[in-house]
Amino acid sequence: MKRHETDIPKEKLTGALRRESVKKHVAAIHVSGKLTLLQRKLSNVLLLNAYDTLTSQQVYMIDARTLCLMIGYNSNDMDTLKQSLRGLAETVAEWDMLDEKGQQEWGVSSLLSYARLKGGVCEYAYSPALASKLNDPKVFALINLNIQRRFTSGHALALYENCYRFVRTGSTGWWSLDLFRRLMGVEDSAYYAIYKQLNAKIIKPAVAEVNKTSNIVIVPEIRKRGRAVTDIRFKITENPQLAILDLDDGAGARKSNVYGQLQALGVNDRLARQWIAEHGEDHVGEKISYVAGRSSVQNPVGYLTAALRDDFNTESPSVQPSSPRAKLLARIRDLTAARTPTQRDADRRLFMSMIGSQDARDDFERHGWMSALNTAAIKDFWEELQPGSFDDI
């Protein structure tokens, strides 16, 4: 599996989440379910792009083309992107929870405080209050983009997001049907005011898609007053068929020399533990040595990410390429390493969509940007993406 969800470090958790037998659900941000499927995917990609610096940075940027590709837009369809960004700026996020002092806190904010498209770049920001809430591991769990891409129903994705953040507690806790209808975006529909129709058209199809598509299995339970259904909750277990990497609390990984080297490079705790668990200490150590042996690496964390993902060859790292082709491949490798994970994924998808020959496609799937059958096309692709990159070769 290429991408993995990481656990929230236990030392950052407070309150009920630290107990092993949590009975109450964790209060969290509620977002209107009226977001379209693409808008919901867009909000997740924007959050992923900003997540590591939510409380230390105010403005975030991402290539508009990268953004379109990550959520399935036609990269030339800027009007649809503008409409979706407008929808996020007009959508309200609401929270009602206990703060760190145990006092009740209610708040409301637009999902995006602003968004701007200029020069092929999407610039956006969150309100400071919402950013602090989104950064709180008690409130929000990052959604794996590989999983969200599989969803075909906005109701199913909304249900998945609202259930997934409670995977640790095993249950969402009881939601009133009014709240559930709001989370699904159907609170204004007289048709769905009738539980029988809500169950048949929203709950059952959404539950079936979540269980088939995602890394959790959910089971709805209802509570009645007389014969009328008043509340609903969802029991949650991990899906053993699609479970994402389940890390331990990190105590063992943090004692290793490799973990210390990763920290020295600037790799955060969560990513360092994920790499060690996924690749093994020896393999990660080899790639660290490889990066250390490369001169003029300006972004060691980005380069190490690419080295682990594409399994860069660790032999003779200090030998500089001499032939034109070797220099070209080395430059392409450096260009890809400098991109963010979101951008790299979109770059590969975009290039794959441009390959006409099945043989060339197969070669790219095997060798990535080092594909011999696609060398000329790869050079043209990166030259268009970053003009002047090969002028000295």
C-alpha positions in Angstrom: 0.0 0.0 0.0 1.6 3.3 -1.1 0.1 5.7 1.4 -0.7 5.2 5.0 -2.7 7.0 7.7 -0.7 7.6 10.9 -1.9 7.4 14.5 -2.1 10.6 16.6 0.7 10.5 19.2 -0.8 9.6 22.6 1.2 12.3 24.4 -0.7 15.0 22.5 -4.1 13.7 23.6 -5.9 15.1 26.5 -9.1 14.4 28.5 -11.3 11.5 27.5 -9.1 10.3 24.7 -6.4 9.2 27.1 -8.7 6.7 28.7 -8.9 3.2 27.3 -12.6 2.8 27.9 -14.1 6.0 26.4 -17.8 6.0 26.5 -18.6 9.6 25.4 -18.0 10.7 21.8 -15.4 13.4 21.2 -16.9 16.8 20.4 -15.9 17.9 17.0 -16.4 20.3 14.1 -19.6 19.9 12.2 -19.6 21.0 8.6 -22.7 21.3 6.5 -23.3 18.2 4.4 -24.5 20.4 1.5 -20.9 20.4 0.1 -20.8 18.6 -3.2 -18.5 15.5 -3.5 -15.9 17.5 -5.3 -16.1 20.4 -2.8 -15.6 17.9 0.1 -12.6 16.4 -1.7 -11.2 19.9 -2.4 -11.5 20.8 1.3 -9.5 17.7 2.3 -6.7 18.3 -0.2 -6.4 22.0 0.9 -6.3 20.8 4.6 -3.7 18.2 3.8 -1.5 20.8 2.0 -1.7 23.1 5.0 -1.8 20.7 7.9 1.8 20.7 9.1 1.9 24.5 9.5 -1.7 25.2 10.5 -0.8 27.2 13.6 2.5 28.7 12.4 1.5 29.9 8.9 -1.4 32.1 7.8 -1.5 31.7 4.0 -1.1 28.5 2.0 -0.4 28.0 -1.7 -0.8 25.0 -4.0 -0.5 24.7 -7.8 -4.0 25.1 -9.2 -3.3 22.4 -11.7 -2.1 20.1 -8.9 -5.2 20.9 -6.9 -7.5 20.1 -9.9 -5.8 16.8 -10.5 -5.9 15.7 -6.9 -9.7 16.0 -6.8 -10.5 14.9 -10.3 -11.2 18.2 -12.1 -10.2 18.8 -15.6 -7.0 20.9 -15.0 -8.2 23.5 -17.6 -11.6 23.9 -15.9 -10.9 26.9 -13.8 -14.6 28.0 -13.7 -15.5 24.8 -11.8 -12.6 25.3 -9.4 -13.6 28.9 -8.7 -17.2 27.7 -8.1 -16.0 25.1 -5.6 -13.7 27.5 -3.8 -16.5 30.0 -3.5 -18.7 27.2 -2.0 -16.0 26.5 0.7 -15.8 30.2 1.5 -19.6 30.3 1.9 -19.8 27.1 4.0 -20.0 27.3 7.8 -18.0 25.1 10.2 -19.4 25.0 13.7 -18.0 23.6 16.9 -19.3 23.1 20.4 -16.8 21.6 22.8 -14.9 21.8 26.0 -11.7 23.9 25.9 -8.4 23.0 27.7 -9.8 24.6 30.9 -12.9 22.6 30.8 -15.1 25.5 29.8 -17.8 25.1 27.1 -16.8 26.8 23.8 -19.0 27.4 20.8 -17.7 28.9 17.6 -18.5 29.3 13.9 -16.3 30.1 11.0 -16.4 29.9 7.2 -14.3 26.9 6.0 -12.0 29.2 4.1 -11.5 32.8 5.1 -10.4 33.6 1.5 -9.1 32.0 -1.7 -7.4 33.5 -4.7 -6.3 32.1 -8.1 -3.4 34.0 -9.6 -0.6 32.9 -12.0 -1.6 29.3 -11.9 -1.5 29.2 -8.1 -4.3 28.8 -5.6 -3.7 30.9 -2.4 -6.0 30.4 0.6 -6.3 30.8 4.3 -8.3 29.7 7.3 -9.5 31.8 10.1 -7.1 31.6 13.1 -9.9 30.1 15.3 -10.7 27.4 12.8 -7.0 26.7 12.1 -6.4 26.0 15.8 -9.4 23.6 15.9 -8.3 21.7 12.7 -4.8 21.3 14.2 -6.2 19.7 17.3 -5.9 15.9 17.1 -8.9 15.5 19.5 -11.1 17.2 16.9 -10.0 16.2 13.4 -8.4 13.1 11.8 -6.8 13.6 8.4 -8.6 11.8 5.7 -6.5 9.5 3.4 -6.7 10.8 -0.1 -6.4 7.4 -1.7 -9.6 6.4 0.1 -11.6 9.6 -0.6 -10.9 9.2 -4.3 -12.8 5.9 -4.3 -16.1 7.5 -3.1 -18.7 8.2 -5.7 -21.4 9.6 -3.3 -21.1 12.8 -1.4 -23.4 11.4 1.4 -21.1 8.4 1.8 -18.0 10.5 2.0 -19.7 12.9 4.5 -20.7 9.9 6.6 -17.1 8.4 6.4 -15.6 11.7 7.6 -18.0 12.1 10.5 -17.4 8.5 11.6 -13.7 8.2 11.0 -12.7 10.7 13.6 -14.3 8.4 16.2 -12.5 5.2 15.2 -10.5 5.2 18.4 -13.7 5.3 20.6 -15.5 2.8 18.5 -18.7 4.8 18.2 -19.9 8.2 17.1 -22.1 8.6 20.1 -25.8 9.4 19.7 -26.7 12.0 17.1 -30.2 13.4 17.0 -31.8 12.8 13.6 -31.9 16.6 13.1 -28.1 16.8 13.5 -27.6 13.7 11.3 -29.8 15.3 8.5 -27.7 18.4 8.8 -24.4 16.5 8.5 -25.8 14.8 5.4 -27.0 18.1 3.9 -30.7 17.2 3.8 -32.1 19.1 6.7 -34.3 21.3 4.5 -35.9 18.3 2.7 -39.4 17.4 3.7 -38.9 14.0 2.0 -36.1 13.1 4.3 -37.9 14.2 7.4 -39.5 10.8 7.3 -37.1 8.2 8.7 -38.1 5.4 6.4 -37.1 7.4 3.4 -34.0 8.8 5.1 -32.9 5.2 5.9 -33.7 3.8 2.4 -32.1 6.6 0.3 -29.3 8.0 2.5 -28.3 5.8 5.4 -28.3 2.3 3.8 -26.5 3.3 0.6 -24.0 5.5 2.4 -23.2 2.7 5.0 -22.8 0.2 2.2 -20.3 2.4 0.3 -18.3 3.2 3.4 -18.0 -0.4 4.3 -17.0 -1.4 0.7 -14.7 1.5 0.0 -12.9 2.7 3.2 -10.7 1.5 6.0 -13.5 1.3 8.5 -16.7 -0.8 8.9 -19.7 1.0 10.4 -23.0 -0.3 11.7 -25.9 2.0 12.4 -28.0 1.8 15.6 -31.2 3.7 16.3 -33.0 4.9 19.4 -36.7 5.3 19.6 -39.2 7.2 21.6 -42.3 5.1 21.3 -42.4 4.1 17.6 -40.6 7.2 16.3 -36.8 7.1 15.7 -35.2 10.0 17.5 -31.4 9.3 17.4 -28.8 7.4 15.5 -25.2 6.4 16.2 -22.6 4.3 14.3 -20.5 1.6 15.8 -17.1 1.7 14.2 -14.4 -1.0 13.7 -11.3 -1.0 11.4 -11.8 -2.8 8.1 -9.2 -5.6 8.0 -9.2 -5.7 4.2 -8.4 -2.0 3.8 -6.8 -1.1 7.2 -4.2 1.6 6.9 -0.9 1.2 8.7 -1.5 0.9 12.4 1.5 2.4 14.2 2.2 1.8 17.9 2.7 4.6 20.3 6.1 5.2 18.9 8.1 4.4 22.0 10.3 1.8 20.3 10.8 3.9 17.1 11.8 7.0 19.1 14.7 5.1 20.7 16.4 4.2 17.4 19.4 6.0 15.9 17.5 6.4 12.6 14.7 8.2 14.3 17.2 10.7 15.7 18.7 11.2 12.3 15.3 11.9 10.8 14.5 14.4 13.6 17.9 16.1 12.9 16.9 16.5 9.2 13.6 18.1 10.3 11.2 15.2 9.7 8.3 15.4 12.1 7.5 12.7 14.7 4.5 11.3 12.9 6.3 10.9 9.5 9.5 9.6 11.1 7.6 6.8 12.8 5.6 6.0 9.7 8.7 5.6 7.6 10.5 3.4 10.1 7.4 1.2 10.5 6.8 1.0 6.8 10.3 0.6 5.4 12.4 -0.6 8.3 15.3 1.1 10.1 18.0 -0.3 7.8 16.3 0.8 4.6 15.5 4.3 5.9 19.1 4.6 7.2 20.4 3.7 3.7 18.3 6.5 2.1 19.5 9.0 4.8 23.1 8.2 3.8 22.2 8.5 0.1 20.7 12.0 0.7 23.7 13.0 2.8 26.0 12.0 -0.1 24.2 14.3 -2.5 25.7 17.8 -2.9 23.5 20.9 -3.3 20.3 19.3 -1.9 18.3 22.3 -0.7 15.3 20.3 0.7 16.7 17.2 2.4 13.3 16.1 3.8 11.7 16.4 0.3 14.6 14.6 -1.3 14.5 11.8 1.3 10.7 11.4 0.7 11.4 10.9 -3.0 14.3 8.5 -2.2 12.1 6.3 -0.1 9.2 6.4 -2.5 11.2 5.7 -5.7 13.9 3.6 -4.0 16.8 5.8 -5.2 20.0 3.7 -5.7 22.4 4.2 -2.8 25.5 3.0 -4.7 28.2 5.6 -5.2 26.1 8.6 -4.1 29.0 11.0 -4.4 29.8 10.2 -8.0 28.5 13.1 -10.2 26.8 12.1 -13.5 28.9 12.7 -16.6 26.8 11.7 -19.7 24.1 14.1 -20.9 21.4 11.4 -20.2 22.8 10.8 -16.7 22.7 14.6 -16.0 19.2 14.8 -17.4 18.0 12.0 -15.1 19.7 13.5 -12.1 18.1 16.8 -12.7 14.6 15.2 -13.1 15.2 13.4 -9.9 16.0 16.6 -8.1 13.0 18.4 -9.6 10.6 15.7 -8.4 12.2 15.6 -4.9 11.6 19.3 -4.5 7.8 18.9 -5.0 5.4 18.3 -2.1 3.8 14.9 -1.8 0.5 16.2 -3.1 2.2 17.8 -6.1 4.3 14.6 -6.9 1.2 12.5 -6.9 -0.6 14.9 -9.2 2.5 15.2 -11.5 2.6 11.4 -12.0 -1.1 11.2 -12.7 -1.0 14.0 -15.2 2.0 12.5 -17.1 0.3 9.1 -17.1 -2.7 10.7 -18.7 -0.5 12.0 -21.5 1.1 8.7 -22.4 -0.5 7.2 -25.6 1.5 3.9 -25.9 0.7 1.0 -23.6 4.4 0.0 -23.7 5.4 3.5 -22.6 2.7 3.5 -19.9 3.9 0.1 -18.6 7.5 1.4 -18.6 6.6 4.5 -16.6 4.6 2.4 -14.1 7.7 0.3 -13.6 10.4 2.9 -13.6 8.7 6.2 -12.9 10.5 9.3 -14.0 13.6 7.2 -14.8 11.6 5.5 -17.6 13.8 5.1 -20.7 10.9 4.9 -23.1 9.6 8.2 -21.9 12.8 10.2 -21.5 12.0 12.8 -24.2 8.4 13.2 -23.1 9.5 13.5 -19.4 12.0 16.2 -20.3 9.3 18.1 -22.2 6.9 17.7 -19.3 9.2 19.1 -16.7 10.4 21.9 -19.0 6.8 23.0 -19.4 6.2 22.7 -15.6 9.5 24.5 -14.7 10.9 26.4 -17.7 14.7 26.6 -17.9 15.3 23.6 -15.8 17.6 21.9 -18.4 19.3 25.0 -19.9 22.7 24.0 -18.6 22.5 20.4 -19.8 
